[in-house]
Amino acid sequence: MTTQNIKRFDEYTGQIFAYLYQSFPVPTEIIPREFVEQEPIDLDTGEVGDIDKEIRIFSATAKWLVMSGYIHCREEKLSYLRYAVLTAKGLEILKRTPSSVDGGPSFGDRLSKAAKEEGRETMRSLVSEVLGLGAKLISPLVGLSS
C-alpha cells in the first residue's frame, strides 16, 4: 500500500509542478477535482479506487510541497491551495535541464509534456529527479554534505 501512495505522490507532484510552471508567475488555485480522476484506478490491480482516499493523498502532496519550500500559497484550505505559485527554489529546479539530456527541454517543460501526453512512469521518473535535485540544493543550507 505504501508503494501505491508513493506512486500517487509522484504523479500528483508532477501534475502540480507542471500546472504551476505553466501558470508562473500568476498565482492560481490547486483544487483536487482538477487533478484527481473521478474513478481512480489502482495501479497494481487495475481496480477502481476510493475517490476520498485519492483526494486525501492529493491534498497531502500539495501541502507537503508547500512545507518543503517548492510552493508558496497565501491560503491553505482543507483540501486545496489558494494563490499558489512556485517559490524561487521550485522555479530554479524546474528551469534546469536533466543531466541525461544535454541542451534539451527543462524539467518544467518535460513535466508539462508528460502531464499531457506521456505515461505515469515518465512522470514518476521526472519527479524523482526533480526532488533529488531539490534535496541536493537544500542539503548544504541545512549543514548536510551533498
Secondary structure, DSSP 8 states (H G I E B T S, - for coil): -HHHHHHHHHHHHHHHHHHHHHHTTS-EEE-GGGTS-SS-B-TTT--B--HHHHHHHHHHHHHHHHHTTSEE-SEE-SS-EEEEEE-HHHHHHHHS--TTSTT---HHHHHHHHHHTS-HHHHHHHHHHHHHHHHHHHGGGGT---
